[in-house]
Amino acid sequence: MRIRYVMEGGIAFFPGLSKPVTIDSRKLPEAEARELERRVQAARFFDQPPQPGPIPRGAADYRQYTLTIQEGSRRHTVQLVDPVEDPNLQALLEFVQAQARSQREAKQGHSTPPSPDKPT
């Protein structure tokens, strides 16, 4: 299973956080891959409408999340808006966000050379 996660909007714009992140369940530890699959099923992701319901009036600083999940021949994209009302979709989003954070931190750790004035 592959998931593409994109976050847009909000009060502050951070370019690094708006870059798409792809999560491949085959590269996750087995327990995390199973948990991801469980959350996708619990959220009935492939049955969700692609667009959120109406955005509340005056919600100018809301965050929007786009999740695209490909599993075998199935591919589905859903846009979510804060606050996500469905608790199962919220749980899936939180899991994906945690995975995206881990990926970003790992990339930063590998791409940033140690400071010459700090011992390693």
C-alpha positions as CSV (number, residue, x, y, z in Angstrom):
1,M,0.0,0.0,0.0
2,R,1.3,3.5,-0.9
3,I,-0.1,6.7,0.6
4,R,0.6,10.2,-0.6
5,Y,0.0,12.8,2.0
6,V,-0.2,16.6,1.4
7,M,-1.0,19.3,3.9
8,E,-2.1,22.8,2.8
9,G,-3.3,26.0,4.5
10,G,-3.4,27.0,8.1
11,I,-2.3,30.2,9.9
12,A,1.4,29.8,9.1
13,F,2.9,28.5,5.9
14,F,6.0,26.2,6.2
15,P,7.2,25.1,2.8
16,G,8.8,21.9,4.1
17,L,5.5,20.8,5.7
18,S,3.5,21.3,2.5
19,K,5.8,19.0,0.4
20,P,4.0,15.7,-0.5
21,V,5.2,12.7,1.4
22,T,4.8,9.1,0.2
23,I,4.5,6.3,2.7
24,D,5.1,2.8,1.4
25,S,3.7,0.2,3.8
26,R,6.3,-2.3,2.5
27,K,9.0,-0.1,4.0
28,L,7.4,0.1,7.5
29,P,8.0,-2.3,10.3
30,E,5.5,-5.1,10.2
31,A,3.5,-3.9,13.2
32,E,3.2,-0.4,11.8
33,A,2.2,-1.7,8.4
34,R,-0.6,-3.8,10.0
35,E,-1.7,-0.8,12.1
36,L,-1.9,1.3,8.9
37,E,-4.0,-1.3,7.1
38,R,-6.3,-1.6,10.1
39,R,-6.8,2.2,10.2
40,V,-7.5,2.3,6.5
41,Q,-10.1,-0.4,6.8
42,A,-11.7,1.2,10.0
43,A,-12.0,4.5,8.1
44,R,-13.6,2.8,5.1
45,F,-11.2,5.0,3.2
46,F,-12.1,3.6,-0.3
47,D,-15.8,4.3,0.4
48,Q,-15.2,8.0,1.5
49,P,-16.3,10.8,-0.8
50,P,-13.4,12.6,-2.5
51,Q,-14.4,16.1,-1.2
52,P,-15.2,17.2,2.3
53,G,-18.6,18.6,3.2
54,P,-19.1,22.3,3.2
55,I,-16.4,24.4,4.9
56,P,-17.7,26.4,7.8
57,R,-18.2,30.1,7.2
58,G,-15.3,32.2,8.4
59,A,-12.9,29.3,8.3
60,A,-10.2,31.1,6.4
61,D,-7.2,29.5,8.2
62,Y,-8.3,25.9,8.1
63,R,-5.9,23.2,7.1
64,Q,-6.7,20.9,4.2
65,Y,-5.2,17.4,3.9
66,T,-5.1,15.3,0.8
67,L,-4.6,11.5,1.1
68,T,-4.2,9.3,-1.9
69,I,-4.0,5.6,-1.2
70,Q,-3.1,3.0,-3.7
71,E,-3.6,-0.6,-2.8
72,G,-3.2,-3.1,-5.7
73,S,-5.4,-1.9,-8.5
74,R,-7.5,0.4,-6.2
75,R,-6.6,4.1,-5.9
76,H,-8.6,6.7,-4.1
77,T,-8.0,10.3,-3.1
78,V,-9.8,12.0,-0.3
79,Q,-9.5,15.7,0.8
80,L,-10.0,16.3,4.5
81,V,-10.5,19.6,6.3
82,D,-9.8,20.4,10.0
83,P,-11.5,19.5,12.1
84,V,-12.0,16.0,10.8
85,E,-15.3,14.9,12.3
86,D,-15.1,11.1,11.6
87,P,-13.0,9.6,14.4
88,N,-11.7,6.8,12.2
89,L,-10.6,9.1,9.5
90,Q,-9.0,11.3,12.2
91,A,-7.1,8.3,13.5
92,L,-5.9,7.4,10.0
93,L,-4.8,11.0,9.4
94,E,-2.9,11.1,12.7
95,F,-1.1,7.9,11.9
96,V,-0.1,9.2,8.4
97,Q,1.0,12.5,9.9
98,A,3.2,10.7,12.4
99,Q,4.8,8.6,9.6
100,A,5.3,11.8,7.5
101,R,7.0,13.5,10.5
102,S,9.3,10.5,10.9
103,Q,10.2,10.6,7.3
104,R,11.0,14.3,7.3
105,E,13.1,14.0,10.5
106,A,15.0,11.0,9.0
107,K,15.8,13.1,5.8
108,Q,16.9,16.0,7.9
109,G,19.1,13.8,10.0
110,H,20.7,12.3,6.9
111,S,21.1,15.5,4.9
112,T,22.5,17.7,7.6
113,P,26.2,17.3,8.2
114,P,27.3,17.5,11.9
115,S,28.5,20.9,13.0
116,P,32.3,21.0,13.1
117,D,32.3,22.6,16.6
118,K,30.1,20.0,18.2
119,P,31.5,16.6,19.1
120,T,29.8,13.6,17.6
